Amino acid sequence: MIVNNKSKAQELVFKHGIENTCPENGGPHGPLVTDSIRGEILCARCGAVLVDKVEDSGPEQRSYTMEDYTNKSRTGIGSTLAIHDKGLATVIDPKNRDASGNYLSSDMRMVFHRLRTWDSRSKSQHKEKNMRSAFATLEMLQSKLELSDTIIERTAYIYRKAVSKRMTAGRSIVGILSASLYAACRELGVPRTLQDVADAGNLTIKELSRDYRILVKRLELHPESYDSSEFVTRISTGVGLSEKTKRQALEILQKAKEKGISDGKNPISLAAAALFLSTVINQEGKTQGDIAKASGISSVTIRNVAKVIRKNLEINHP
């Protein structure tokens, strides 16, 4: 079945780590095709198998009623990169009973006791423990920053690539994980600042910036630049500005973009400056300090950027 839905295709790419290039011709692969019978994901353009052995997360048998569907649906969580074992681990029941509920014989109890011991030891290996710690931290960051599962899945993919290149050796796990999270937000256009992520991970801006630069360079990431308009709603909500002021700030940003004023400037400082100018025009009585506090940008920066915008767009105060 050809995957025409863009978000569904993106989810498959992130979940299975599909590269942008086709293994057959070296160019960009075409639309994705899923073969549920063979458990494969293929390139629609040349037929190359991009992923094999894809698990089927649908019902195990055909269902004719809702009761059948409920009874025959698969149990447990699906496979995900955001769990240390990708959600594929098995757990040995601590109860010494068989499938019928009968107690195991003494010999079988000894066998399962040894199996539980080996299972516990295998899960206590250094790498396994680090992954457990990392993804427990990722769950905490998701909650603090109110991020979607798509962002977390992409973060886990980037972090696993960093681990495979031994980038966590000699560095903080939280630092590399937070840098991966910020990179994922940039790639998917979710407005979160370095300060937001640093605060959530109890890091300094300097620490997070350093780890982010290393991550981008070593993994050859190409994160998108934020659009300043993405921060307008967030800052205006924090200050308590009217919808009219918010709309006017967006108009100012659009004109600034058309004139090339926004090139090379911090998108958050642009949004803050546009909102400040808009509050002055609409006489909302908010200060630079109010907007600086909500945006995390200094009053001096807001004043300087606002001056540049006002001069180039010939905005006159009332």
Backbone hydrogen bonds in HBPLUS format (Angstrom, degrees):
<---DONOR---> <-ACCEPTOR-->    atom                        ^
c    i                          cat <-CA-CA->   ^        H-A-AA   ^      H-
h    n   atom  resd res      DA  || num        DHA   H-A  angle D-A-AA Bond
n    s   type  num  typ     dist DA aas  dist angle  dist       angle   num
A0034-THR N   A0001-MET O   2.89 MM  33  5.19 164.8  1.91 143.2 141.5     1
A0003-VAL N   A0032-LEU O   2.86 MM  29  5.56 169.8  1.87 158.2 159.7     2
A0009-ALA N   A0005-ASN O   2.95 MM   4  6.19 158.1  2.00 153.1 159.5     3
A0010-GLN N   A0006-LYS O   2.91 MM   4  6.15 156.2  1.97 148.0 154.7     4
A0011-GLU N   A0007-SER O   2.93 MM   4  6.11 148.3  2.03 138.9 147.6     5
A0012-LEU N   A0008-LYS O   3.04 MM   4  6.36 152.8  2.12 146.9 153.3     6
A0013-VAL N   A0009-ALA O   3.00 MM   4  6.30 155.4  2.07 147.7 154.5     7
A0014-PHE N   A0010-GLN O   3.01 MM   4  6.26 162.6  2.04 151.6 155.1     8
A0015-LYS N   A0011-GLU O   2.88 MM   4  5.96 165.1  1.90 149.7 154.7     9
A0016-HIS N   A0012-LEU O   3.05 MM   4  5.99 163.1  2.08 147.7 151.1    10
A0017-GLY N   A0013-VAL O   2.94 MM   4  5.52 111.9  2.41 132.5 145.6    11
A0018-ILE N   A0013-VAL O   3.05 MM   5  4.81 143.0  2.19 130.4 138.8    12
A0029-HIS N   A0020-ASN O   3.26 MM   9  6.49 155.3  2.33 146.5 149.8    13
A0022-CYS N   A0027-GLY O   2.61 MM   5  5.58 167.5  1.62 170.3 169.9    14
A0026-GLY N   A0022-CYS O   2.89 MM   4  5.13 141.9  2.03 144.8 152.0    15
A0044-ALA N   A0031-PRO O   2.84 MM  13  5.35 163.0  1.87 172.3 173.0    16
A0033-VAL N   A0042-LEU O   2.89 MM   9  5.02 150.0  1.98 145.0 148.4    17
A0042-LEU N   A0033-VAL O   2.73 MM   9  5.02 164.8  1.76 151.6 155.9    18
A0035-ASP N   A0040-GLU O   2.82 MM   5  5.15 170.0  1.83 160.4 159.6    19
A0039-GLY N   A0035-ASP O   2.77 MM   4  5.62 125.1  2.07 141.7 158.3    20
A0040-GLU N   A0035-ASP O   3.09 MM   5  5.15 153.4  2.16 136.7 142.7    21
A0054-VAL N   A0039-GLY O   2.83 MM  15  4.65 171.6  1.84 126.0 128.9    22
A0041-ILE N   A0051-VAL O   2.83 MM  10  5.03 154.4  1.90 147.3 150.1    23
A0050-LEU N   A0041-ILE O   2.78 MM   9  5.61 148.1  1.88 150.5 161.4    24
A0051-VAL N   A0041-ILE O   3.19 MM  10  5.03 155.9  2.25 139.6 141.4    25
A0043-CYS N   A0048-ALA O   2.89 MM   5  5.32 149.0  1.98 147.5 157.8    26
A0047-GLY N   A0043-CYS O   2.74 MM   4  4.97 142.4  1.88 143.3 152.6    27
A0060-GLU N   A0072-LYS O   3.12 MM  12  5.84 166.6  2.14 150.9 148.0    28
A0069-TYR N   A0065-THR O   2.98 MM   4  6.32 158.6  2.03 149.7 155.7    29
A0070-THR N   A0066-MET O   2.96 MM   4  6.18 161.8  1.99 149.5 153.6    30
A0071-ASN N   A0067-GLU O   2.97 MM   4  6.16 161.0  2.00 148.9 154.0    31
A0072-LYS N   A0068-ASP O   2.90 MM   4  5.97 148.1  2.00 150.1 158.3    32
A0073-SER N   A0069-TYR O   2.93 MM   4  5.79 119.5  2.30 143.4 154.7    33
A0080-THR N   A0086-LYS O   3.07 MM   6  4.83 154.7  2.14 111.2 119.1    34
A0086-LYS N   A0083-ILE O   2.78 MM   3  4.75 165.4  1.80 116.6 119.7    35
A0088-LEU N   A0085-ASP O   3.24 MM   3  5.96 168.1  2.25 118.7 122.1    36
A0104-LEU N   A0096-ASN O   3.01 MM   8  5.66 154.4  2.08 138.4 137.8    37
A0098-ASP N   A0102-ASN O   2.83 MM   4  5.52 151.2  1.91 151.0 159.6    38
A0101-GLY N   A0098-ASP O   2.99 MM   3  5.29 160.1  2.03 110.8 117.3    39
A0109-ARG N   A0105-SER O   2.89 MM   4  6.15 149.5  1.99 151.6 161.3    40
A0110-MET N   A0106-SER O   3.12 MM   4  6.37 151.7  2.20 144.0 150.1    41
A0111-VAL N   A0107-ASP O   3.08 MM   4  6.42 153.1  2.16 144.0 151.6    42
A0112-PHE N   A0108-MET O   2.95 MM   4  6.21 165.4  1.97 152.4 154.9    43
A0113-HIS N   A0109-ARG O   2.90 MM   4  6.03 140.9  2.05 139.5 151.0    44
A0114-ARG N   A0110-MET O   3.07 MM   4  6.34 157.2  2.13 148.2 152.5    45
A0115-LEU N   A0111-VAL O   3.01 MM   4  6.33 154.6  2.07 145.1 152.9    46
A0116-ARG N   A0112-PHE O   2.92 MM   4  6.07 156.1  1.97 143.8 149.2    47
A0117-THR N   A0113-HIS O   3.08 MM   4  6.33 153.0  2.16 142.6 150.0    48
A0118-TRP N   A0114-ARG O   2.96 MM   4  6.27 164.4  1.98 155.3 158.3    49
A0119-ASP N   A0115-LEU O   2.85 MM   4  6.00 157.5  1.90 146.4 153.6    50
A0120-SER N   A0116-ARG O   2.86 MM   4  6.02 156.9  1.91 147.0 152.8    51
A0121-ARG N   A0117-THR O   2.97 MM   4  6.23 157.5  2.03 149.1 155.2    52
A0122-SER N   A0118-TRP O   2.90 MM   4  6.11 157.0  1.96 149.9 156.0    53
A0123-LYS N   A0119-ASP O   3.18 MM   4  6.40 141.8  2.34 140.2 149.5    54
A0124-SER N   A0121-ARG O   3.06 MM   3  5.05 153.4  2.13 100.6 109.0    55
A0129-LYS N   A0125-GLN O   2.89 MM   4  6.13 160.3  1.93 161.2 167.5    56
A0130-ASN N   A0126-HIS O   2.98 MM   4  6.23 155.8  2.04 150.4 157.1    57
A0131-MET N   A0127-LYS O   3.01 MM   4  6.28 155.7  2.07 148.6 154.7    58
A0132-ARG N   A0128-GLU O   2.96 MM   4  6.22 158.6  2.00 149.4 155.5    59
A0133-SER N   A0129-LYS O   2.93 MM   4  6.14 163.4  1.96 149.1 153.5    60
A0134-ALA N   A0130-ASN O   2.85 MM   4  6.04 157.9  1.90 146.5 153.1    61
A0135-PHE N   A0131-MET O   2.98 MM   4  6.15 168.3  2.00 155.1 156.8    62
A0136-ALA N   A0132-ARG O   2.98 MM   4  6.09 139.7  2.15 143.4 154.4    63
A0137-THR N   A0133-SER O   3.04 MM   4  6.24 152.6  2.12 144.0 151.2    64
A0138-LEU N   A0134-ALA O   2.90 MM   4  6.21 145.8  2.02 139.9 150.5    65
A0139-GLU N   A0135-PHE O   3.12 MM   4  6.18 148.8  2.22 131.1 137.7    66
A0140-MET N   A0136-ALA O   3.23 MM   4  6.53 149.0  2.33 138.0 146.0    67
A0141-LEU N   A0137-THR O   2.90 MM   4  6.25 154.9  1.96 151.4 158.5    68
A0142-GLN N   A0138-LEU O   2.90 MM   4  6.12 154.2  1.96 147.8 154.7    69
A0143-SER N   A0139-GLU O   3.15 MM   4  6.39 154.8  2.22 142.1 147.9    70
A0144-LYS N   A0140-MET O   3.00 MM   4  6.29 161.5  2.04 151.2 156.1    71
A0145-LEU N   A0141-LEU O   2.93 MM   4  5.99 163.0  1.96 152.9 156.9    72
A0146-GLU N   A0142-GLN O   2.85 MM   4  5.55 114.5  2.29 135.6 148.9    73
A0147-LEU N   A0142-GLN O   3.19 MM   5  5.13 155.2  2.26 134.3 141.8    74
A0152-ILE N   A0148-SER O   3.28 MM   4  6.63 159.1  2.32 144.9 150.6    75
A0153-GLU N   A0149-ASP O   2.82 MM   4  6.00 154.9  1.89 150.2 156.6    76
A0154-ARG N   A0150-THR O   3.07 MM   4  6.28 157.8  2.12 144.3 149.9    77
A0155-THR N   A0151-ILE O   2.86 MM   4  6.10 154.1  1.93 147.4 155.5    78
A0156-ALA N   A0152-ILE O   2.91 MM   4  6.13 158.4  1.96 147.8 152.9    79
A0157-TYR N   A0153-GLU O   3.05 MM   4  6.31 150.1  2.14 141.9 149.9    80
A0158-ILE N   A0154-ARG O   3.01 MM   4  6.32 162.5  2.04 153.2 156.6    81
A0159-TYR N   A0155-THR O   2.85 MM   4  6.06 162.8  1.87 153.5 159.0    82
A0160-ARG N   A0156-ALA O   2.91 MM   4  6.03 158.3  1.95 146.2 151.7    83
A0161-LYS N   A0157-TYR O   3.14 MM   4  6.39 151.1  2.23 142.8 150.3    84
A0162-ALA N   A0158-ILE O   2.99 MM   4  6.32 149.8  2.09 145.6 154.3    85
A0163-VAL N   A0159-TYR O   2.89 MM   4  6.23 153.0  1.96 150.7 158.1    86
A0164-SER N   A0160-ARG O   2.93 MM   4  6.15 156.9  1.99 145.9 152.1    87
A0165-LYS N   A0161-LYS O   3.17 MM   4  6.42 132.4  2.41 137.3 148.7    88
A0165-LYS N   A0162-ALA O   3.22 MM   3  5.21 134.4  2.44  93.6 105.7    89
A0167-MET N   A0162-ALA O   2.93 MM   5  5.31 167.9  1.95 156.7 154.1    90
A0166-ARG N   A0163-VAL O   2.87 MM   3  4.88 157.3  1.92 111.3 113.8    91
A0171-ARG N   A0168-THR O   3.09 MM   3  5.05 166.9  2.10 118.9 119.2    92
A0176-ILE N   A0172-SER O   3.13 MM   4  6.47 165.0  2.16 155.8 156.5    93
A0177-LEU N   A0173-ILE O   2.90 MM   4  6.01 160.4  1.94 152.0 158.5    94
A0178-SER N   A0174-VAL O   2.83 MM   4  5.86 159.0  1.88 143.6 149.5    95
A0179-ALA N   A0175-GLY O   2.95 MM   4  6.12 153.3  2.02 143.4 151.2    96
A0180-SER N   A0176-ILE O   2.91 MM   4  6.11 149.2  2.01 141.7 150.1    97
A0181-LEU N   A0177-LEU O   2.93 MM   4  6.23 148.3  2.03 144.1 153.1    98
A0182-TYR N   A0178-SER O   2.93 MM   4  6.22 158.1  1.98 149.3 154.5    99
A0183-ALA N   A0179-ALA O   2.95 MM   4  6.15 156.4  2.01 145.1 151.9   100
A0184-ALA N   A0180-SER O   2.94 MM   4  6.16 153.0  2.01 143.8 151.0   101
A0185-CYS N   A0181-LEU O   2.98 MM   4  6.27 155.6  2.04 148.5 154.9   102
A0186-ARG N   A0182-TYR O   2.97 MM   4  6.25 153.4  2.05 146.4 153.6   103
A0187-GLU N   A0183-ALA O   2.90 MM   4  6.15 159.0  1.94 150.2 156.0   104
A0188-LEU N   A0184-ALA O   3.02 MM   4  6.17 155.6  2.08 148.7 154.3   105
A0190-VAL N   A0185-CYS O   2.87 MM   5  4.82 153.6  1.94 143.5 147.1   106
A0189-GLY N   A0186-ARG O   3.37 MM   3  5.15 160.0  2.42  96.7 102.4   107
A0197-VAL N   A0193-THR O   3.13 MM   4  6.49 166.7  2.15 157.0 157.8   108
A0198-ALA N   A0194-LEU O   2.81 MM   4  5.90 159.6  1.85 150.7 157.6   109
A0199-ASP N   A0195-GLN O   2.90 MM   4  5.96 162.3  1.93 148.6 153.0   110
A0200-ALA N   A0196-ASP O   3.06 MM   4  6.28 158.0  2.11 145.8 152.1   111
A0201-GLY N   A0197-VAL O   3.01 MM   4  6.20 147.5  2.12 145.7 153.9   112
A0203-LEU N   A0198-ALA O   2.79 MM   5  4.72 175.1  1.79 145.5 146.6   113
A0202-ASN N   A0199-ASP O   3.25 MM   3  5.01 162.6  2.28  99.6 104.4   114
A0208-LEU N   A0204-THR O   3.05 MM   4  6.34 171.3  2.06 159.3 160.8   115
A0209-SER N   A0205-ILE O   2.84 MM   4  5.90 163.5  1.87 152.3 157.6   116
A0210-ARG N   A0206-LYS O   3.06 MM   4  6.15 158.2  2.11 143.6 149.3   117
A0211-ASP N   A0207-GLU O   3.08 MM   4  6.35 168.9  2.09 153.1 155.5   118
A0212-TYR N   A0208-LEU O   2.85 MM   4  5.97 153.4  1.92 149.4 157.6   119
A0213-ARG N   A0209-SER O   2.96 MM   4  6.14 160.7  2.00 149.3 153.6   120
A0214-ILE N   A0210-ARG O   3.10 MM   4  6.36 160.5  2.14 150.2 155.4   121
A0215-LEU N   A0211-ASP O   2.93 MM   4  6.07 157.2  1.99 144.3 150.9   122
A0216-VAL N   A0212-TYR O   2.94 MM   4  6.16 167.5  1.96 156.0 158.3   123
A0217-LYS N   A0213-ARG O   3.08 MM   4  6.20 158.7  2.13 144.8 150.6   124
A0218-ARG N   A0214-ILE O   2.87 MM   4  5.99 174.1  1.87 157.7 159.7   125
A0219-LEU N   A0215-LEU O   2.98 MM   4  5.85 162.7  2.01 149.5 154.6   126
A0220-GLU N   A0216-VAL O   3.00 MM   4  5.42 110.9  2.50 125.6 137.9   127
A0221-LEU N   A0216-VAL O   3.08 MM   5  4.83 145.1  2.21 127.4 137.1   128
A0230-GLU N   A0227-ASP O   2.96 MM   3  5.68 155.2  2.02 121.8 128.6   129
A0231-PHE N   A0228-SER O   3.11 MM   3  5.75 160.1  2.15 116.6 122.1   130
A0232-VAL N   A0229-SER O   3.28 MM   3  5.29 154.9  2.35 101.4 108.6   131
A0235-ILE N   A0231-PHE O   3.04 MM   4  6.19 168.0  2.06 155.0 157.7   132
A0236-SER N   A0232-VAL O   2.88 MM   4  5.96 168.7  1.89 157.5 161.4   133
A0237-THR N   A0233-THR O   2.93 MM   4  5.99 150.8  2.02 146.1 153.4   134
A0238-GLY N   A0234-ARG O   3.17 MM   4  6.38 153.8  2.24 140.4 147.3   135
A0239-VAL N   A0235-ILE O   3.02 MM   4  6.33 141.8  2.17 147.8 158.3   136
A0240-GLY N   A0236-SER O   2.78 MM   4  5.75 138.2  1.95 138.8 150.8   137
A0241-LEU N   A0236-SER O   2.96 MM   5  5.14 164.5  1.99 142.7 147.9   138
A0246-LYS N   A0242-SER O   3.08 MM   4  6.37 157.1  2.14 146.0 152.8   139
A0247-ARG N   A0243-GLU O   2.91 MM   4  6.13 162.3  1.95 151.4 155.2   140
A0248-GLN N   A0244-LYS O   3.02 MM   4  6.24 156.4  2.08 145.4 152.1   141
A0249-ALA N   A0245-THR O   2.97 MM   4  6.17 150.6  2.06 145.2 153.0   142
A0250-LEU N   A0246-LYS O   3.08 MM   4  6.42 150.8  2.17 146.5 154.2   143
A0251-GLU N   A0247-ARG O   3.03 MM   4  6.37 148.5  2.13 143.7 152.4   144
A0252-ILE N   A0248-GLN O   2.95 MM   4  6.25 152.8  2.02 146.8 154.0   145
A0253-LEU N   A0249-ALA O   2.97 MM   4  6.25 157.9  2.02 147.8 153.5   146
A0254-GLN N   A0250-LEU O   2.97 MM   4  6.19 151.8  2.05 143.5 151.1   147
A0255-LYS N   A0251-GLU O   3.02 MM   4  6.28 159.5  2.07 148.8 153.6   148
A0256-ALA N   A0252-ILE O   2.89 MM   4  6.11 152.9  1.96 146.8 155.2   149
A0257-LYS N   A0253-LEU O   2.88 MM   4  6.07 148.1  1.98 143.6 152.0   150
A0258-GLU N   A0254-GLN O   3.00 MM   4  6.28 156.6  2.06 145.9 151.9   151
A0259-LYS N   A0255-LYS O   3.02 MM   4  6.25 142.9  2.16 142.1 151.7   152
A0261-ILE N   A0256-ALA O   2.86 MM   5  5.11 140.9  2.01 161.1 158.9   153
A0260-GLY N   A0257-LYS O   3.08 MM   3  5.03 150.3  2.17  98.5 107.8   154
A0265-LYS N   A0262-SER O   3.16 MM   3  5.52 166.9  2.18 133.2 132.0   155
A0270-LEU N   A0266-ASN O   3.06 MM   4  6.35 152.2  2.14 153.0 161.5   156
A0271-ALA N   A0267-PRO O   3.05 MM   4  6.21 157.9  2.10 139.6 145.1   157
A0272-ALA N   A0268-ILE O   2.90 MM   4  6.12 161.5  1.93 150.5 155.7   158
A0273-ALA N   A0269-SER O   2.91 MM   4  6.01 158.2  1.96 142.8 148.8   159
A0274-ALA N   A0270-LEU O   2.91 MM   4  6.08 161.7  1.94 150.9 155.9   160
A0275-LEU N   A0271-ALA O   2.99 MM   4  6.16 155.3  2.05 145.9 152.7   161
A0276-PHE N   A0272-ALA O   2.93 MM   4  6.17 151.0  2.02 143.9 152.3   162
A0277-LEU N   A0273-ALA O   2.98 MM   4  6.27 164.5  2.00 152.8 155.9   163
A0278-SER N   A0274-ALA O   2.96 MM   4  6.13 153.3  2.04 141.6 149.7   164
A0279-THR N   A0275-LEU O   2.85 MM   4  6.10 149.2  1.95 147.2 154.9   165
A0280-VAL N   A0276-PHE O   3.05 MM   4  6.34 152.3  2.13 148.7 156.0   166
A0281-ILE N   A0277-LEU O   2.97 MM   4  6.23 161.9  2.00 149.8 154.6   167
A0282-ASN N   A0278-SER O   2.98 MM   4  6.12 156.9  2.03 145.0 151.0   168
A0283-GLN N   A0279-THR O   2.82 MM   4  5.64 101.0  2.45 130.1 146.6   169
A0284-GLU N   A0279-THR O   2.96 MM   5  5.12 161.7  1.99 142.3 148.4   170
A0283-GLN N   A0280-VAL O   3.20 MM   3  4.90 155.3  2.27  95.4 102.6   171
A0291-ILE N   A0287-THR O   3.31 MM   4  6.71 162.2  2.35 149.4 152.3   172
A0292-ALA N   A0288-GLN O   2.75 MM   4  5.91 152.7  1.82 149.8 159.0   173
A0293-LYS N   A0289-GLY O   2.96 MM   4  6.07 155.6  2.02 144.3 149.6   174
A0294-ALA N   A0290-ASP O   3.20 MM   4  6.47 155.0  2.27 142.9 149.1   175
A0295-SER N   A0291-ILE O   2.93 MM   4  6.00 146.2  2.05 146.3 155.2   176
A0296-GLY N   A0292-ALA O   2.82 MM   4  5.57 142.2  1.97 145.1 152.7   177
A0302-ILE N   A0298-SER O   3.09 MM   4  6.43 164.7  2.11 153.8 157.8   178
A0303-ARG N   A0299-SER O   2.91 MM   4  6.07 159.8  1.95 148.1 153.8   179
A0304-ASN N   A0300-VAL O   2.94 MM   4  6.19 160.0  1.99 149.9 155.1   180
A0305-VAL N   A0301-THR O   2.93 MM   4  6.11 169.3  1.94 157.7 160.2   181
A0306-ALA N   A0302-ILE O   2.88 MM   4  5.90 158.7  1.93 147.0 153.9   182
A0307-LYS N   A0303-ARG O   2.99 MM   4  6.13 146.8  2.11 140.6 149.3   183
A0308-VAL N   A0304-ASN O   3.18 MM   4  6.52 151.7  2.27 143.4 149.8   184
A0309-ILE N   A0305-VAL O   2.99 MM   4  6.30 164.0  2.02 154.5 158.4   185
A0310-ARG N   A0306-ALA O   2.84 MM   4  5.96 167.6  1.86 150.9 154.9   186
A0311-LYS N   A0307-LYS O   3.02 MM   4  6.10 156.3  2.08 142.8 149.0   187
A0312-ASN N   A0308-VAL O   3.06 MM   4  6.22 166.4  2.08 151.0 154.3   188
A0313-LEU N   A0309-ILE O   2.87 MM   4  5.89 156.0  1.93 154.7 161.2   189
A0314-GLU N   A0310-ARG O   2.87 MM   4  5.42 110.7  2.36 129.1 142.2   190
A0315-ILE N   A0310-ARG O   2.99 MM   5  4.80 150.4  2.08 129.9 138.7   191
